Amino acid sequence: MADTIQSLTDNKDIVRYPLIDTHTHFDAPVFDEDRARQVQRAYQSGVEHLVLVGYLYRHFDRLYEVQHFFDKREFASNAADSVDIDGSSIPAAHIALGLHPFYIEQHTEAHLDAMAEMLDKQRPLAIGEIGLDTFTAEMKEPEVFAKQQRFFSAQLDMAVAHQLPVMLHIRKAHAEALAILKKHAYDAKTLGGIAHSFSGGEQEAKAFVKLGFKLGVTGQVTNPNAKKLRRALQVAVAEYGIGCLVIETDCPDMTPISCQTSNDNASALGKNQGQSPDDVWEGDEGNDSHNRNVPANLPLVLASLSELLAVDEAKLAQQLWQNSIDSLGQSWSYPSANFGTDSSN
């Protein structure tokens, strides 16, 4: 995987399109050993902004610690693992706060209250990731799912109260999530919002877009066997245009297929096999041996989406930028695309 990143950042004949990584877990400990280098590579690959997304209350402080790391002075003093870093040439980092539905048994009412207090004191970019998840049999248990629904609604209430967009995590519960969203006061057409790592079918895709959400596209789109997802994206775009999409890495998960170096696709955050105490792959500790995704891989998502939709990369990149700032309620100016910069490190 490292070779794939290097080829993207070192090739001076590759156009660097400005991109926004709308969903990352770049605060995860799996990045602690080489975070400075990955920040540099991300910027060289075109990533101008990235969002650090919350999922457990006990890690909210870690989000802010990593955001502080992106401060140019802090970055310059901690970049021992990189060379020739221009402190002004790094992405801007933003924070979304949310209690992830997959970890519902770890969330408490006190966490909801504490999150509400944090929102009053320091306004994040968005609320997320929040939603519903019935991926496992345990998640389908009535009591567990009822708690998911309650926490989802409570966090939607916070979004309305603070006029913030939400980042949705919906897995195998699209109908139920849509039912809640249709009844709730949250209005994505006004506040924005993203259906992160969209995994539904054609009808679900159109339903979320109709409500005002953008569909978050990850490295899954690079897999030609992801036929359901790829068809859903094509159908949504056929009806609503390319204005309905944003892209994301969801790193360290959702690695593009060309960067996968092993058959181990276990989630770095424990989403597939249960939460580890330190939120890292067992035995990994920061190397790339378990298909760790990184922000620098975002251009691979752009390229695959461009091919799938038969839309020129330059046109698509600029539209995705606009879609991203619309969905996040921002007004970041689109920088000019340029050819690859020197990154001989």
C-alpha positions in Angstrom: 0.0 0.0 0.0 2.8 2.4 0.7 4.1 2.0 -2.9 0.6 3.0 -4.2 0.6 6.2 -2.1 4.2 7.0 -3.2 3.3 6.7 -6.8 0.5 9.1 -6.4 2.4 11.8 -4.6 5.7 11.6 -6.4 4.5 11.5 -10.1 4.8 15.1 -11.4 2.6 14.2 -14.4 -0.5 13.5 -12.2 -2.9 16.4 -11.7 -3.5 17.3 -8.1 -7.2 17.9 -7.7 -8.3 19.7 -4.6 -10.3 17.3 -2.5 -12.3 17.2 0.8 -12.1 13.9 2.8 -15.5 14.2 4.4 -15.1 11.2 6.8 -12.0 9.9 8.5 -11.0 8.3 11.7 -7.5 9.7 11.4 -7.3 10.1 15.2 -7.1 6.3 15.6 -3.9 5.1 17.3 -3.0 3.1 14.1 -1.8 6.4 12.8 0.3 7.4 15.8 3.6 6.2 14.4 3.5 8.0 11.1 0.7 10.6 11.3 2.9 13.5 10.2 4.0 11.7 7.1 0.5 10.7 6.3 -0.7 14.3 6.7 2.0 15.4 4.2 1.1 12.7 1.7 -2.6 13.6 2.0 -1.9 17.2 1.1 0.3 16.2 -1.8 -2.5 13.9 -3.1 -4.9 16.9 -3.1 -6.6 16.7 0.3 -7.2 20.2 1.4 -9.7 19.5 4.3 -10.5 16.4 6.2 -13.1 15.6 8.9 -12.2 13.7 12.1 -15.4 11.9 13.0 -16.4 10.8 16.5 -17.9 7.5 17.5 -17.3 7.0 21.2 -17.5 9.6 23.9 -14.3 8.5 25.5 -12.4 9.4 22.4 -13.8 12.9 21.9 -10.8 14.5 23.5 -8.5 12.5 21.2 -10.3 14.2 18.2 -9.3 17.6 19.5 -5.8 16.5 20.3 -5.3 15.3 16.7 -6.9 18.5 15.4 -4.4 20.5 17.4 -1.6 18.4 15.8 -2.7 19.9 12.5 -2.0 23.3 13.8 1.0 24.5 11.7 3.2 25.2 14.6 2.3 22.0 16.4 2.8 20.0 13.2 6.2 21.5 12.6 7.4 20.6 16.0 6.1 17.0 15.8 7.1 16.1 12.2 10.2 14.1 13.1 9.1 11.3 10.8 9.1 13.5 7.7 11.5 15.8 5.9 11.2 19.1 4.1 7.7 19.8 5.3 6.2 23.1 4.4 4.1 23.8 7.5 1.6 25.8 5.5 1.0 22.9 3.1 -1.1 20.6 5.2 -4.9 19.9 5.2 -7.2 21.7 7.5 -8.8 19.3 10.1 -12.3 19.6 11.3 -14.3 17.7 13.9 -17.7 15.9 14.0 -19.0 14.7 17.4 -21.3 11.7 17.6 -22.2 8.4 19.3 -22.0 5.6 16.8 -24.9 3.1 16.7 -22.7 0.1 16.5 -21.2 0.8 19.9 -24.7 1.5 21.5 -24.0 -0.7 24.5 -21.0 1.4 25.4 -23.1 4.7 25.3 -24.9 6.0 28.3 -27.3 8.8 29.0 -24.5 10.6 30.7 -22.6 10.5 27.4 -25.5 12.2 25.7 -25.6 14.9 28.3 -21.8 15.4 28.2 -22.0 15.7 24.4 -24.7 18.3 24.6 -22.5 20.3 27.0 -19.6 20.1 24.6 -21.7 21.4 21.8 -22.6 24.4 23.9 -19.0 25.2 24.6 -17.3 24.4 21.3 -19.1 24.2 18.0 -18.0 21.3 15.8 -18.3 21.1 12.1 -21.1 18.5 12.3 -22.8 15.8 14.4 -21.7 12.3 13.6 -21.5 9.6 13.0 -25.0 8.8 14.1 -27.7 6.5 12.9 -28.8 2.8 13.0 -26.9 -0.4 12.6 -28.3 -4.0 12.6 -25.2 -5.7 11.1 -25.2 -8.3 13.8 -27.9 -10.4 15.4 -27.2 -8.7 18.7 -27.9 -5.3 17.1 -31.3 -6.5 16.0 -32.4 -7.3 19.6 -35.5 -5.2 20.3 -34.0 -3.6 23.4 -30.7 -2.8 21.7 -32.3 -1.4 18.6 -34.7 0.7 20.6 -31.7 2.3 22.4 -30.1 3.0 19.0 -33.3 4.7 17.8 -33.5 6.8 21.0 -29.8 7.9 20.7 -30.3 8.6 17.0 -33.3 10.9 17.7 -31.5 12.6 20.6 -28.6 13.5 18.4 -30.8 14.7 15.6 -32.4 17.0 18.2 -28.9 18.3 19.0 -28.3 19.0 15.3 -31.5 20.9 15.0 -30.8 22.9 18.2 -27.3 23.9 17.0 -28.2 24.1 13.3 -25.5 21.6 12.4 -25.4 19.0 9.6 -25.3 15.3 10.5 -23.2 12.4 9.2 -25.3 9.3 9.1 -24.1 5.7 9.7 -26.8 3.4 8.4 -26.2 -0.3 7.9 -28.9 -2.8 7.2 -31.4 -0.4 8.6 -32.2 2.0 5.8 -36.0 1.8 6.0 -36.0 2.4 9.7 -33.6 5.3 9.5 -35.6 6.9 6.7 -38.8 6.6 8.7 -37.2 8.5 11.6 -35.7 11.1 9.4 -39.0 11.8 7.6 -40.8 12.4 10.9 -38.0 14.4 12.6 -37.6 18.2 12.5 -34.1 17.8 11.0 -34.1 19.1 7.5 -31.1 18.1 5.4 -32.2 20.4 2.6 -31.5 23.3 5.0 -28.8 22.0 7.3 -27.0 19.6 4.9 -25.9 16.2 5.8 -24.2 13.1 4.5 -25.2 9.4 4.3 -21.7 8.3 5.1 -20.3 5.2 3.4 -23.5 4.6 1.6 -24.3 0.9 1.3 -27.9 0.7 0.3 -29.6 -0.1 -3.0 -31.1 2.1 -5.7 -34.3 3.0 -3.9 -32.5 3.9 -0.7 -30.0 6.0 -2.6 -32.7 8.0 -4.2 -34.7 8.3 -0.9 -31.7 9.8 1.0 -30.9 12.3 -1.8 -34.6 13.3 -2.0 -34.4 14.2 1.7 -31.4 16.4 1.0 -28.5 14.2 2.0 -25.4 13.6 -0.1 -24.2 10.0 -0.6 -20.7 9.4 0.9 -18.6 7.3 -1.5 -15.7 5.3 -0.2 -13.0 3.0 -1.6 -15.7 0.4 -1.9 -16.5 2.0 -5.3 -13.1 0.8 -6.6 -14.2 -2.8 -6.3 -15.9 -3.9 -9.6 -17.7 -6.7 -7.6 -19.5 -4.0 -5.5 -22.3 -4.1 -8.2 -25.2 -3.1 -5.9 -23.4 0.0 -4.7 -22.1 1.0 -8.1 -25.5 0.6 -9.6 -27.2 2.6 -6.8 -24.7 5.5 -7.4 -25.4 5.4 -11.1 -29.1 5.4 -10.6 -29.0 8.3 -8.1 -26.8 10.4 -10.4 -29.1 9.6 -13.4 -32.0 11.1 -11.4 -30.3 13.9 -9.4 -27.0 14.6 -11.1 -23.5 14.5 -9.7 -24.5 17.1 -7.2 -25.7 14.3 -4.9 -22.3 12.8 -4.1 -19.3 13.4 -1.8 -16.2 11.3 -1.3 -14.4 10.0 1.8 -11.8 7.5 2.8 -13.3 6.5 6.1 -9.7 5.7 7.0 -8.3 3.5 8.3 -11.2 1.4 6.9 -12.6 1.0 3.3 -9.2 0.7 1.6 -9.4 0.9 -2.2 -9.0 -2.5 -3.8 -5.7 -1.6 -5.5 -4.1 -0.8 -2.1 -5.2 -4.0 -0.4 -2.1 -6.1 0.5 -3.8 -8.8 2.5 -7.1 -10.7 2.7 -7.6 -9.4 6.2 -10.4 -6.8 5.9 -11.2 -6.5 9.6 -12.2 -3.0 10.6 -9.5 -1.0 12.3 -12.1 0.3 14.7 -13.6 -3.0 15.6 -16.8 -2.5 13.6 -16.7 -6.0 12.2 -15.2 -8.1 14.9 -15.9 -6.3 18.2 -14.2 -3.3 19.7 -10.6 -3.7 20.9 -9.5 -1.8 24.0 -7.2 0.5 22.1 -9.1 0.6 18.8 -6.2 -0.8 16.7 -5.8 -4.0 14.8 -4.5 -6.8 17.0 -0.8 -7.0 16.4 -0.7 -4.1 13.9 0.6 -1.1 15.7 0.7 1.3 12.8 2.0 -0.7 9.8 0.2 -1.3 6.5 0.0 -5.1 6.8 -3.8 -5.2 7.5 -5.0 -3.0 4.6 -4.9 0.3 6.6 -6.5 3.0 4.5 -5.0 6.5 4.6 -6.3 10.0 3.5 -3.8 10.0 0.6 -5.8 7.3 -1.1 -8.8 9.7 -1.7 -7.8 10.4 -5.4 -8.3 6.7 -6.1 -12.0 7.1 -5.1 -12.2 10.1 -7.3 -10.7 8.2 -10.3 -12.9 5.2 -9.8 -16.1 7.3 -9.5 -15.0 9.3 -12.6 -14.8 6.1 -14.6 -18.0 4.7 -13.2 -20.0 7.8 -14.0 -18.1 8.7 -17.3 -17.5 12.2 -15.9 -14.2 14.0 -16.4 -12.1 14.0 -13.3 -11.5 17.7 -13.3 -15.2 18.4 -13.6 -16.1 15.8 -11.0 -13.5 17.0 -8.5 -14.8 20.6 -8.6 -18.4 19.4 -8.3 -17.5 17.1 -5.3 -15.9 20.1 -3.6 -19.1 22.1 -4.0 -21.2 19.2 -2.8 -19.0 18.8 0.2 -19.2 22.4 1.4 -22.9 22.4 0.7 -23.4 19.3 2.8 -21.2 20.7 5.6 -22.5 24.3 5.6 -19.2 25.8 4.6 -17.9 28.3 2.1 -14.3 27.0 1.5 -13.0 28.4 -1.8 -12.0 25.8 -4.5 -8.2 26.1 -5.1 -6.9 25.6 -8.6 -5.9 22.1 -9.7 -2.2 21.7 -10.4 0.3 19.1 -11.3 2.0 16.9 -8.8 4.4 18.5 -6.3 7.8 17.3 -5.3 7.5 14.8 -2.5 10.8 13.0 -2.6 10.8 11.7 1.0 
